Amino acid sequence: MPNKRSIWLITLSAVILSGAALVTLRAAEQASAQPVPTNAASPASPPTPPPHPAPSAPEESATIADDPTTAPDPSQSADNNVSFPTDI
């Protein structure tokens, strides 16, 4: 039979966790609620977002030019540099 201390601990934990869940759900509900317009006679136009600035061009030194005419050297491939330990 569980002692009184463990029963109180379980009850207190349940109350605290329920309170935390309630506070979290109320905060999420308030954050998602839309504000009610004060003047219902004039329709409110949705706010237009500001235009995004044009992306800047990268610097000359930041770009890497690939040379498609040069083929990689097969002797420098990682597959040729595989070594297996022989002293095991």
C-alpha positions in Angstrom: 0.0 0.0 0.0 1.5 3.4 -1.0 2.2 5.8 1.8 0.6 9.2 2.1 3.7 11.0 0.9 3.6 9.4 -2.5 -0.1 10.0 -2.9 0.4 13.7 -2.1 3.3 13.9 -4.5 1.3 12.4 -7.3 -1.7 14.6 -6.6 0.4 17.8 -6.4 2.3 16.8 -9.6 -1.0 16.3 -11.5 -2.3 19.7 -10.3 0.9 21.5 -11.4 1.0 19.8 -14.8 -2.7 20.5 -15.4 -2.1 24.1 -14.6 0.9 24.3 -16.9 -1.2 22.8 -19.7 -4.0 25.2 -19.1 -1.7 28.2 -19.2 0.0 26.9 -22.4 -3.3 26.4 -24.2 -4.7 29.8 -23.2 -1.5 31.5 -24.4 -1.7 29.7 -27.8 -5.3 30.6 -28.1 -4.7 34.3 -27.4 -1.7 34.4 -29.8 -3.8 33.0 -32.6 -6.9 35.2 -32.0 -7.4 38.0 -34.5 -8.1 41.5 -33.2 -11.6 42.7 -33.7 -11.8 45.9 -35.9 -13.3 48.9 -33.9 -15.0 50.4 -36.9 -17.2 47.8 -38.6 -18.6 50.3 -41.2 -15.3 50.7 -43.2 -13.8 47.5 -44.5 -10.1 47.3 -43.5 -7.8 46.6 -46.3 -5.1 44.0 -45.5 -1.7 45.6 -44.9 0.7 45.3 -47.8 4.1 43.8 -46.9 7.1 46.0 -47.7 8.9 44.9 -50.9 11.9 42.8 -50.6 15.2 44.4 -51.6 16.9 42.9 -54.7 19.6 40.3 -53.8 23.1 41.6 -54.0 25.5 40.1 -56.4 28.3 37.9 -54.9 31.8 39.2 -54.8 34.3 38.2 -57.5 36.4 36.3 -55.0 33.4 34.4 -53.6 32.6 32.6 -56.8 34.4 29.5 -57.9 34.7 29.0 -61.6 34.7 25.3 -62.6 36.7 24.2 -65.7 34.5 21.5 -67.4 37.3 20.6 -69.8 39.7 19.3 -67.2 39.0 15.7 -66.2 39.9 14.5 -62.7 43.1 12.5 -62.4 42.2 8.8 -61.7 45.5 8.2 -59.9 44.5 10.7 -57.2 41.1 9.1 -56.5 40.2 8.2 -53.0 39.6 4.6 -54.2 43.2 4.2 -55.0 44.4 5.2 -51.5 42.6 2.5 -49.5 44.8 0.7 -47.1 44.0 -2.2 -44.8 45.8 -2.8 -41.5 48.0 -5.9 -41.8 49.3 -6.0 -38.2 46.0 -7.2 -36.6 
